[in-house]
Amino acid sequence: MTLHQPFVHDLTVTLAAPVQVWSAADGDFDGTGAEGAYCGDRRVLRGLRLRLLGPDRQIELAHGSTSTGTDGATTFHLIARLQDGTADPLGAVTRRRTATPSGVCERITVAASLAEPIEVTLVVSLLPDATPMTLIKAGLDGAPVVAGADGWGWDAGSRIRVRAPGARVTVGEAVELRWDLVLPAYGSATAEWQLAMSDARLPFTGSTAEPVPAPAMPAASSSLTRLVRRSVADLNALRLQEPGDASRTFFAAGAPWFLTLFGRDALISARLFLPVDTSMALGTLRTLAARQGRVVDVDRAEQPGKILHEVRADVLDLQQGTVLPPEYYGTVDATPLWILLLGDIVRAGIDLHRSGLYEPLLGALSWLRDSSDPDGDGFAEYFDDSGHGLANQGWKDSGDSVRFADGTVAEGPIALAEVQGYAHGAALAGADLLERFGGDPGEAQRWRSWARNLAERFRERFWVRDARGPYPAIALDRYKRPVTGVASNMGHLLGTGLLNAAEEAVVVQRLMSPEMFSGYGIRTMATTNAAYWPTRYHVGSVWTHDTAMIIDGMLASGFGAEAAALAEGLLRAAEGFDYRLPELFGGQSAEEVFPPVPYPASCRPQAWAAASGITVARALGAL
């Protein structure tokens, strides 16, 4: 079955995780594609339509503009054709939509510049829904829902209720709200409706912690300031927590498709955000440590000490034979990334023992030593043993992402290049933490030897050559052959210590080549690859966080000029996306297109894309 994932690039979003609303530019939606209001992984409203009726006819409304504030509210400005004998449209309707973790509120103001009062009727029509996100993402329809006197739901623990003070309410297949308003001369009238949402089965709730403020950047350009403010606002809207425990707050991965806990995404987002705030990093580490693997469970890909991939309320059926349990551990990189982030926050001043993360550190290191290399060839690798899990378990987790230079898809088990870098950095970070807090210099030295040996093996097995010269392969395949695609993965090795200085210089030179750097960011795969296409998910597109992590590695390794060039590219891209950097966008050259071509199903906001704004600011000297 060919899936028909809806496009969202031209929709407007209002968000406060786990609640999100996707609409057209005028604020209405009709259930097309991903349009609608959501609570967690359920669409609870598939239709919303606003009408304004005059004494003898429906008043024509035209979209004027849409704006989203740093408080997360979306304001839709509509022009109403109210006239006094001239051609001027003298009416306006302003819809201010806000989301909270428990629902949506819309405040509607109708105004007129007329010399006499006028009576109007404001009508808001709502269409209830309960379609799971999995069906919507596949382009499939759910069953119709009829509202009752107490709202609607999909099981005993869910309830959606409409409140509309002062309105006449009709309930059925549609919920219709009617307000009879009198607009005074040169005046206005206001109405408000709310949608209260609850789902007892959601694994997480909206964060109750205070929002993180945007950093002061007095020397930054106006474009960079707008990017960082938008990024921080989006990250605040993406925060979730364990129920009743604000100390375990983390960033949900992204809207609309991934508004839940993803281990890798939460860790990378918190790490990129660390120059602004340490509390999100600590909350992320605690959340994941509490769910750290305890047993061997092939169905869940769980192993002792392993950090999980994702958590949802229900089984996730991706419609093509991939079926993931509610807690799924199929990720090869989250565990070393967890150790790396722990090392970062300890360097930032967090006490390891007081944080309660020392024992989880030991578990994560044990997984790295005992379980990350199942065939004993000396490299961390993955393979789906369940038959229904993810085929690829690095961040490029689509089934066709790991390719040879001729475009051929590699067969698993797969040992990704960047994962060896993460593992090397994690071993060194673990050694430092054990030496400082565990009092065992012998164990620390064993981990440093482990890292040194990994670097030697990598040098022997991963480096390949093409007409441009040497470079690290994207991976080793099931036959232990280097997978020769020239890919962005090599950029994640920078700053991990896996490469020596000369090797890092070779990698940076290759990344900055026109085949890899689009002018906006680093392409996931070089234009010379036979399978390259600028809007192929992991084989030619530009992922915002991918470029940001490469920038971070360049800064760590002393390539400041190259890091700044990439940061300028992302900033230019941000200008084309109204300063909300998307999850990914097209790999077309900046010399060919502006704004960048959107990847139409991309999440926006996406946590690690939003956090990339902080990395851009660092590279440009503003932080």
N, C-alpha and C positions, 0 to 999 in steps of 0.2 A: 504494500500500500504506500503510495506517495503522499506524504504529509503536506498540508497546506497551512503552514504557520502564518498567522495574521501579521500584517505590517503595522507598526506603531509609530513610525518616524514622524508622521504628520499629525499625531494626536497630542492633546494637552493632558498632562497628568497633575493630579493633586494627591499628596501622599503623606501619610503618617502611619508607618508600619504598625500593625499588619493590614491597614486599610489603604486602599488606593482607588482612584477614580480616573478613568480614561474617557475623554470626550472629544468632540469636534471643537473647532476654534471658538464657536459661539456658546459652548457649554452644554449643548444637547448631545445625546447619543442614542443610537437605535439598535445596539447589539451587533452591529456589523463588526466582524473580526474580533478584536480584543476590547472594543468599546464596552463600558459598563462600570459599575461600582463593585468592589471586591472586599471580602473579609477573609484574610488568609488565602487559601487556595480555592475559594468559591466565589463565583460571580453572583452577587445577591440582587443586582438591579441591571437589567439589560436594556431598558429604555428610559429616557428622560427627555421630555419635550416641554418647552415653555411657550405659551401663547399669551397675547394681550388683545382683549376684545374691547372695542369701543361701543358706543350706544347703538350703532347700526351696522358695524362690520368689524372684521378682524383687522387689527392694526399691523401694518407691514413693519417687520423688524429686519435690520441688516447688521451683520457683524462689523464692528468698528476695530477693536483691538483686544488683545489678551495679554495680561501681564501676571507674572508670578513673583511675589515678594520673598525676601529672605526669611520671612516668618512662615513660609510654606503655603500661604493663601494664594488662590488664583482668582483674578478679577477679570470678568468678561464684560466688555463695554459694547452695548448694542445701541444702534440708532433707531429710533421709533419715528415713523412717518406721521407725526401730528403737525397740522398746518393751520395757519391763520389767514389764508388767502394768498400767501407768498409761496415760493417753491422751497423755502427752507424747511428741513426736518427739525421740528422744535420739541421732539421728545427723546428721552433716553431711558434705557433700562440697564442697570448695573447689577451684575450677579457676583457676589463675593462668596467663593466656595472655600471652606476650610475642612480639613480632615483632622481627626484625632484618632488615637488607637482604638476608640470605641464607636466611631461613626463619622458621619458627614453632616455638615450644616451649610445651608445656602441662604444668604440674606440678599433679598432682591429689592432694589430701590427703583421705583418708577418716577420719573420727573418730567415736567413739561414747562416750557417757557410760553405760556398762553395767558392772555389777559383775563380769561374767565375760568372758573373751576370746571373740571370735566370728570365724569364718572367712567371708570374702566373696570374690567374684570380680568384679573390675573389668573391664568390656568397653568398648573404644573401637572403633567401626566407621568406616572411612574409605572414601569412594567417589571414585576417581580421576577426573580430568577434564582436558581440554585445549581447552576452548571459547574462541574469541577474544572479547574484550570487545565487539567490534562486534556480534556476534550476541546477546550477553546484553543489551546496551543496547537492541536492537531487539525484545527479547522472544522471541528464537528459540533453538532448542535446537542443541547441537553433537552430534557423533558420540560414542557410548560409548567408553570407554577401559578397557583391562584392564591391570593392573599385572603386571610380571614380577618375577623374583628381584632384578633391579637397578633396581626402580622403574618409572617411565614417563616419557614425553616426547612431543614432537610433531615434532621433527626431530633431526638429528645433534648439534646444539649445546645441546639442552635435556635436563635430567634432574631428576626429582623422586624423592627417596628418603625412606623412613620409617625412623626409628631408635626403638627402644623397649626400653631395657635392662630385662632381667628378665621380659619378656613372651613368651608363646607367640604367634607371628605366623603368620597364614594369609593367603596372597596369591592374588588372582584378580580377579573383577569388583569385589569389595570387599576391603579390607585390614582384617583383624580382629586386634586386640591384646587379649590376656587376661593379667591378673595375678592370681594367687592370693595374697590378702593375709590376714594374721592381725592383727586389731585387739586389742591387749592391753586388759585392764580399764582403763576410763577413759583410753584411749589412742588412737593414730592410726597410720596407715601411709600411705606416699607412693609414687606411681609417676610416671613422666615419659615423654613421647614427643615426638619432634621430627620436623619436616618440613623437609628441606634442599632448597632450590630453586636452580637455576642455569639461565640462558638466555644463551648467548654472543652472541645477536643483539640484546640490549637495548642501546640507544644510550647509556644512562647507568647509573651504579651508585649505591648509597647513599653518602651523604657520610661521609667519614672524619674530617672536622673535628670539634673538640670542640663539644658542644652550647652554644648561646647561653644564658646564664643569664637568668632573669627579672629585670627591673629592681627595685630597691628603691623602694617607694612608702610611706613611713612614715605619710603623712597620708591615704592612700586608704581608702575604705570597704571593708568585707569583701567586698561584691559586686564592686567594681571590682578588688580584689586577685585574687579568684577568676577573673574574666574574663581578666585579663592573664596570670596563671600558666597557665591552660588554653590561651590563645592561643599563648604562647611554646612550650609543650610540643608543641602541634600543629604549629607551624612547624618545630620541630626534627625532627619525624617526617616532614615533607614534603620534607626536603632531599635533593637529588640532586646528582651531580657528573659531570663528564667522567671517564671511566675513568682512574684513576691520577693525577688532578690535582685536589687539594683546593682549589687556588686558583680553580678554576672551579666553585664550588658555587652552587646556586640553589634556589629553592623550586619544586617541582612544583606544578601548578595546583590540583589537588584530587582527593579520593577520593570515589567509586570511578572516575569516568568519565575524569578528565583527569590521571592520575598520570604526567606527563611534562613536558617543557619547552614552555611557551607563552610567547612573547616578551612580549606585553602583560601577561599575568598576573604573570609573574616580575618585570617592571619595576615594576608598581604595588605588588606585595607588598613588594618591597625598599624602595621609596620610603616607604611607610607605616611600615615597620619601622626606618627610618633613625635615629630618635631613640634607639633601643636599640642598634643595631649597624650599622657601616659595611661589615663584611667581606662580608655577603650582597649588598649593592649592588655592591661591586667584583667579586665573583665572577659575579654576573649579567651585568654589563656585559662582562666578559671572555668569558664563555661565548657571548653573542650576537655579540660582535665577531668571534670565531673563525669563526662561521657566516654572517657578513654577506654579502649578495648580491654576486656577482661578474659575472654575465652576465645577459642578457635571456633568460628561459625562461618562456614563456606558461603551459605546463603546470603549473609550480611557482609561478607568479606572482612569480618572482624578477626583480630588477632590481639593477644595481650600487649598492652602498651601503645597500640596504634591509635592515632587521632582520626576521627571520623570524617566522612565526606559531606553528608547532608542529613538533615532531619526534617521530616514532614509529618502531618497528622495521619496520612493514609498511605497505602501502597501507591507508588508512582508507576503507572503504565505508560511508557513512551510509545506504544502502539506498533512498534516494529520488532517485537521480541525482547526488548529491554524492559524489565520489570524490576524496580528497586523497592526493597522493604522500607518501612518508615524511618528506621535508623540504618544508614548504609555507610560502610567503611571503605568503599572502593576508591581509594586515592593513594598514590605512592609518595606524594610530596608533602602532605599536610603534617606528617610527624616531624621530619627535619625542619620544616618551616616553623613549627611550634617551638622547637628547641632554639632556633635562631632568634625568634621574637623574645623568648625568655632571656636569652643573653643580652639582647638590646635593652630590655627594661631594667635589668640588673645594672647595666652600665649607666642607665639613666637615674639610678639611685634607689630602686626598689630592693628591699631585703628579701632574699630568696626564702629563708626559713619562715619569716613572718607572713609571706604571701601564701604559704601552704602549698607551694608548687615543687618542693624538693623531691618528694616521692614520685609525683608524676614525671619529673625529669628522669629519674632512674628507669621508670617504665618505658619512656620514649626512647632512651638510649638502648635499652635492652631490645626493643623492637628493631631499631636500626642495625644492631649487631646480629640478632638471631633470626629475623624474619624478613628483612628487606631484600635479601639475596637468596631466593629459594633454591636456585640451582648451583650456588656456590662458585660462580665465576668471578666474584669480586665486585659486582656492580648491582646497585639497587634497580629492581625491575618489577614488572607487574604482568599479570595474566588473569583474566576472568575465569575462575574455576567453576563458577556457579552455572554458567550457560545462559544467564539472563541479566548479567550485570553490564557495566560499562566496558567496552572493548579497549578504550584508551583511558588511562587513569592519571595522566598529568593534566596540566591546565588546558592543553589543547586536547579536549576529550571527545571530539567528534571522531567517528569511525575512520575517516579518510585523512587524518591530519599528519600522519608520519609517512613521508614519501621519499623515494629515491629521486635523484636528479631527473630521471626520465619520466617521473610522475607515477611510477608504480607504488602502490600502497604496501607498506611493510607488514609482515606477519608477526604476531606476538608469540612468546613473551617479548616485551620491549623494555630496553634500558635507555631511558632518555638522558640526553647530555646534561640538561639543566639540573636534573635530579641528582646527578653525581656532584654537581657544584653545591647544591643545597646540603647534601649529605656530608661533604667535606667541611663546609662551614659549620654545620651542626656538630660534627665531631670536635672541632676546635673550640666552639662555644661551650660544649659539654665538658671538655677537659678543663677549661678555665673555671667553670662553675663548680666542678668536683674538687678542684684544687683549692678554691677559695672557701667553699661551704662544706665540703665533705671531708676535708683533711686527709685525702688519700692521694698523694702525689704519684704513687705507682699506677693507679687506675687512670689518672689524668695523662700520664705519659703513654699508657697503652692506647688511649684514644688519639693522641697526637701521632703515634706510629701508624695507627689505622688510617688516619687522614693522609699521611705521607705516602703510604702504600697505594691508596686509592688514586692519588695524583699520578703516580708512576704508571699504574695500569691504564688510566685514562689516556695518558700521553702515548702509550704504545698502541692502543686499540681504536681510539676515536678519531685521531687526526687523519684527514684525507686531503687530496689535492685535485684541483681542476685547472682550467686554463688561466685563471686569475692567481692561483697559488694555493697555499695550504689553508685549512679551516677545520674546525671540529664538526663532525657529522652530527645530524640531529639525534641519532640513536644507534643502538645495535639491535638487530632483529633476532628472530628465533634461531637463526643459524650463526649468530654472533658476527654477522657482517655489518660494517658501518653503513648506515642508511644515509646516502650521500646528498640528500636535499640540503641546499643552502637555506637556512632558516633562522628566525630570530632567537631560537632557543639558545644559541651560542652566547648571546648577549647577557643571559642570566648567570653566566660563569664569572663575569667581571666582579671583582670584589669578594669572591668566595675563598680565594687563596688556592683554588685548584690549578690555576694557570700561573706561569711565571710572567715576569714583566714583558719579555719579548713576545710571548704568546698572546698576552692581553692586547698588545699593540696590533698584532695581526688581526685579532677579532674586531677591534674597533675600526680598523681600516676597512674590513669587509662590510661591517654594518653601515658605514657611512658611504658606501658605493651607491651609485644611482639605481642599481638593481634591488637594493634593500631599503634605502631611505627615500621615501616618497616626497619629502619636503614637508610633510605633516607628521610623519612618524615612521617607525620601522615596520616594514611589511612582515607578515608572518612567514612568508616564503618568497624567495627571490623571483623576479620577473623572468629569469632564465629557466625556471622549472617548467617542465612540459605541462604540468597540471595547474600552473598559475592562472588565477582569475581574480580580478580586484575585489569582487564581492563573494569569493568563496570563503566560508566561515573561518577556517584556519590555514588556508592555502592561498594567501595573497592579500587579504584584508590587513588593516592596521588596527591593533588592539591598543587602547589607550594605556592600560596598566602595563602592558608588555614593554612599550616604549619607556614608561616611567621607571620600571625596574631596571631597564638598561641604563637610563640616566643615573639612577642611584648607584649602580655598579661603576659607571664611568667616574662619578664624583669620588667614590671610595678609592679608585685606582689612579686618580690624578689626571684624568682626561677632561678637564674643566671646559675647554673650548668646545669639544665635541658634545658634551652634555648640554651646554648652553644652546648650541645649534638645534639639537633635538627639542629642547624646551621651547625655543622660539617657534618650532614647527607645530608643537601641540597647542601653544597659545594662539597661533594663527588659525588652527583648526577650531579651537574653542570659539573664536569670534564668529565662525560660520555656523555654530550650533547654539547661538544665544548663550554662550558661556557655560553650557551644560555638556561637558564632554561625554559622549556616549560610550557604551561598552566597546564597540568597534565601529569602524567605518571603512569606506572603500579605499583600496590601495592605489587609486589613480594618482598621477603625479600632480604636485602643486602647480607645476607649470601648465597643466592642462585644465584644471578645474578649481573653482572657488564658488561657493563653499565646497568642502569635501563631499563626495557622494555618500549619502547615508547607507548603512546596512539596514534595510527597512524593518527587520524584526529585532533589532538591537535593544537591549535594556537601556533605559535612561530615566531616572538616574541609576547608575551602577556603582556600588560602593568603591571598588578599587579604581574605577575611572574617576570618580569624584575625588578620592584621596590623591590621585595623580596630580591634581592642581597644586598640592603642597610641594610635591617634588619639583614641579615646574618653577615654583617660587624659589625653592632652594637653589636650583641650577642658575637662576637669573639673579641671584644675590639679594633677594628680598627677604629671606628668612635665614 
